[in-house]
Amino acid sequence: MRALLQRVLRANVTVDGQVVGAIDAGWLVFLGIGRSDQQAQADRLADRIVHLRAFDDASRRMNLSVHDVGGSVLVVPQFTLYADTTAGRRPSFIAAAHPDVAEPLVDHFVSALNSRGIPIATGTFGAHMTVDLVNDGPVTFLLEA
């Protein structure tokens, strides 16, 4: 399981011209599910994201978590995080989980974040989405579980 986190001042995701998820300050999380990923990894990743100290304190040091600052999380499913671009000119997605496996794990991950008291918004699994964001920092991390 891979999560690309971007610290944002605000972000939203649109499907077919309609905003389906929006947040103010917090994390924009692009979430990729691998073929062998399980619910335990989703739980561990959710916990890491909630407690990752990457928001500024009063001294402008990255010392606070999204939970500490009362932030939100926008989760956008993104199978392309499992692209293999090592050969040829076209990416291979063989390492990404099949949608029948990935969608329930994305839902579990969202529930795991929500159960930790974080306001959540989401994109739409399998849809073509447009993501609009105002990056803060910029601060970007790639987490794997």
Secondary structure, DSSP 8 states (H G I E B T S, - for coil): -EEEEEEEEEEEEEETTEEEEEESSEEEEEEE-BTT--HHHHHHHHHHHHH---EE-TTS-EEE-TTTTT-EEEEEE-GGGG-B-SSSSS-B-TTB--HHHHHHHHHHHHHHHHHTT--EEE--TTS--EEEEEEEEEEEEEEE-
